[in-house]
Amino acid sequence: MQELWPLTVKLDPQSYEAYTQGQEMTPFVPSSGHDDWLLLALENQALEVQLR
């Protein structure tokens, strides 16, 4: 079964500027091995991503 969950993407000033200029966002995604940038809130059925 598939469900829709809200997704919040938080951008710091550098990633926000890159986004508004239509630049690639890949450099702002943390490298593998880090999991503190992704929050899965099961109780709220929500996802949050923090790009740096």
C-alpha positions in Angstrom: 0.0 0.0 0.0 1.3 3.5 -0.8 0.5 6.6 1.1 1.3 10.3 0.6 3.2 11.9 3.4 4.1 15.6 3.7 7.8 16.4 3.0 9.6 19.4 4.4 12.9 20.4 2.9 15.0 22.8 4.9 17.7 24.8 3.1 20.6 26.8 4.6 21.4 30.1 3.0 23.9 28.6 0.5 21.6 25.8 -0.6 18.6 28.2 -0.8 20.6 30.5 -3.1 21.6 27.6 -5.3 18.0 26.5 -5.5 16.7 29.9 -6.4 19.3 30.1 -9.2 18.3 26.7 -10.6 21.6 25.1 -9.7 22.2 21.4 -9.0 21.3 20.5 -5.4 23.4 17.3 -5.2 26.4 19.1 -3.5 24.2 20.0 -0.6 23.1 16.4 0.2 25.2 15.0 3.0 27.5 12.1 2.1 26.5 8.5 2.9 27.1 7.5 6.4 25.3 10.5 7.8 21.7 10.1 8.8 21.2 13.3 10.8 19.9 15.2 7.8 16.8 13.0 7.3 14.0 12.8 9.8 11.2 10.2 9.5 8.4 11.1 11.9 6.3 7.9 12.0 3.8 9.4 14.5 3.1 12.3 12.2 3.6 10.4 9.0 6.0 13.1 7.8 9.5 13.4 6.3 11.9 16.2 6.8 15.2 16.8 5.0 17.9 19.3 6.0 20.3 20.2 3.2 23.6 21.9 3.9 
